[in-house]
Amino acid sequence: MKLLLKWLLSAAALLFVAYIYSGVEVKSFSSALIAAFVIGLFNVVLRPVLVVLTLPVTIVTVGLFLFVINALMFWAAASVLDGFHVTGFGAALLGSLIYSVLGVLIESALGGLFTKK
């Protein structure tokens, strides 16, 4: 139940990012659902590999390179999908930052909602 709710809220967050920032475009809620799924899939499969491969750069930049990796995952998802478009790397960086902040808020809210008693 928590996973399904997180997926729906992440899609809504992606629509919100597209609403407040013109560099990100989402055509419909179904496109946002697919995009949220693909972003999540990329973050589970590709992101750990990229983090390990770029570990020296991440250490030198005191972790700031992780923002670049997040932007690459966001941009890669947009390049694979039709209903989700990002205008460039800068837009992917800002869009992924906003999306990440919203994701933290969603995770925090769901953590409080689904606490184990």
GIBEL-V958057 format. One record per helix or strand of 3 or more residues. SS is the DSSP state (H for helix, E for strand). FROM is the first residue (numbers start at 0). TO is the last residue. If there is no record, write none. Layout:
SS_FROM_TO, SS_FROM_TO
This chain:
H_1_19, E_23_25, H_28_52, H_54_59, H_64_79, E_83_85, H_88_112
